[in-house]
Amino acid sequence: MFVHIVFFKLKNFSDAPEAKQRLESMSGVIPGLLSVEVGIDVFRKNHSWDIVLETRFQNKASYEAYAVDPVHLNIVKWLKQAIS
């Protein structure tokens, strides 16, 4: 198993539900991606991140394939515009 965790700070916190939906949409679509969990910050402190993504893969090779998968890259493109 290979686990990848990413924290995001959004320009507009109001984009958090859409970011969550987009990230969760990868589940069951990308080969080798075993699970996707997305959390939205409930405390809203200055030092907090807005969302966190935890993905689990069969192995490191599955993660490397995910990193260049068109579905993932399309979401990354949207996220790059939404993050601080």
C-alpha positions in Angstrom: 0.0 0.0 0.0 1.2 3.5 -0.8 -0.5 6.5 0.9 -0.4 10.1 -0.4 -1.6 13.1 1.6 -2.0 16.6 0.4 -3.2 19.8 2.2 -4.7 22.7 0.4 -5.3 26.4 1.2 -8.0 27.8 -1.1 -8.3 31.4 -2.3 -12.0 31.2 -1.4 -13.1 28.8 1.2 -16.5 28.7 -0.5 -14.8 26.5 -3.2 -14.2 23.8 -0.6 -17.4 21.7 -1.4 -16.6 21.8 -5.2 -13.0 20.8 -4.5 -14.1 17.9 -2.4 -16.6 16.8 -5.0 -14.0 17.0 -7.8 -11.3 15.1 -5.8 -13.8 12.4 -4.7 -14.8 11.9 -8.3 -11.5 10.1 -8.9 -12.7 7.2 -6.8 -13.3 4.1 -8.9 -12.1 5.9 -12.1 -8.3 5.7 -11.9 -6.7 2.3 -12.0 -4.7 1.5 -8.9 -6.3 4.2 -6.8 -7.9 2.2 -3.9 -9.5 5.0 -1.9 -10.0 8.8 -1.8 -10.9 10.7 1.4 -11.3 14.4 1.5 -11.9 16.5 4.6 -13.0 20.1 4.8 -11.7 22.2 7.7 -14.4 22.8 10.4 -12.3 25.0 12.7 -11.3 27.7 10.3 -8.3 28.9 12.2 -5.5 31.0 10.5 -3.1 28.1 10.8 -5.5 25.5 9.4 -5.6 24.1 5.9 -8.9 24.3 4.1 -9.0 20.8 2.7 -7.0 17.6 3.0 -6.8 14.8 0.5 -5.8 11.3 1.4 -5.3 8.8 -1.4 -4.3 5.1 -1.1 -2.8 3.1 -3.9 -1.9 -0.5 -4.5 1.8 0.5 -4.7 4.2 3.3 -5.7 3.9 2.5 -9.4 0.1 3.0 -9.1 0.7 6.4 -7.6 3.1 7.3 -10.4 0.5 6.3 -13.0 -2.2 8.4 -11.1 0.1 11.4 -11.1 0.0 11.6 -14.9 -3.6 10.2 -15.4 -5.7 12.6 -17.5 -8.6 12.5 -14.9 -6.2 13.6 -12.1 -4.5 16.2 -14.3 -7.8 17.8 -15.1 -8.6 18.1 -11.4 -5.1 19.5 -10.7 -5.7 22.1 -13.4 -8.8 23.3 -11.7 -7.2 23.2 -8.2 -4.2 25.3 -9.3 -6.6 28.1 -10.1 -8.4 27.6 -6.7 -5.5 27.4 -4.3 -3.6 30.2 -2.7 
